[in-house]
């Protein structure tokens, strides 16, 4: 059972109702650990992707010293631009290939 409110709290609530104030929480999108993604139009990136036998998020993360989630975002953006295609997929691994 909640504790009883003090008279000061009750008065404060009544003043808010009279003024029309409400306690509204402002929601915003949080971006935690946002990192710089390497330039996607960079020819060096395309050259390195061409040299890789299998393009995977973990392989890309290790090569460019990124987080795997950042590598996933990079690969998703490259897939939207139709630079790479999804070659194979299992429940925990995605393998990509460059488009010809």
N, C-alpha and C positions, 0 to 999 in steps of 0.2 A: 504494500500500500504506500503510495507516495506521501511525502511529508507535506504538512500544511504550509501554504504560502503565507508570507508575512503581509502585514497591512501595506507596507511600502510596495511590494510586488503587485498586490491587487490594485492599488491606486495607479501604478504605472501602466498596468494593462488597461484600465478604464480610460486613462488619458490617451493612450494609443488608439483605442476604439473611437474616441470622440474626434480625434484628428484624422482618422481614416488611415493611419499607418498600419502596415502589416509587416511581419517578419518574413521576408521573401529571401530565399537563398538564391544567389546568383550562380548559375552553372556555367562552366567553361571547360573546354577541352584541354586536357593536360598532355603535354609532350615531355616525357621523361627521357633523358639521355639522348636527345636529338643530336645526331652527328652529321658531319659533312659527308655527303656521298660523292665519290669521285665523279668527275665530269663524264657524262655518258657519251658525249660526242667525241670524247678524246680518242684519238687513233691508237694510242698506247693501250687503252682498255680493250678496244676491239682486237688488237693484235694479240694480247694476252688471252682473251677468250678463245681466239682461233687456235692457240697453242695447246689449250687445255683439252685433254681427251674427253673428260666429262665435266660439264659445267654444273656444279652443285653449290648451294648456299654455303656449306661449310668450307669447300675448297676456295671459294671467292673470299670468304671471311678470313681464312688463314693467309691467303696471298696478299690481300690489301690491309690486313690488320684491322678488320671491322668486327662489329658484333654480327652474329648470324641473323638477327632480326633486321639489321640494316642491309645486309646482303640480300635477304629475301625481298625487301622493298625495292632494292636496285634491280633485281631480276624481274620482279613484277612490272616495273616501269619499262624495262627493256622488252618484255613480252607484249605490253600494250603498244609499244612502238613497232612491233613485229620485227625486231632485230634478232630475237631468239624464239625458239618454239619449245614446247614441252615434249621431250623425247620419250621419257618413261616416268612412271610414278608408282610408288608403293605407299603404304599407310604412313610412313615416316620419312620418305626420301623422294625428292623430285630431281630429275636429271634433265638438263636443257641442252639444246644443240643450236648452233648458229643457223640462220636461214640462208639459203643459197641465193 
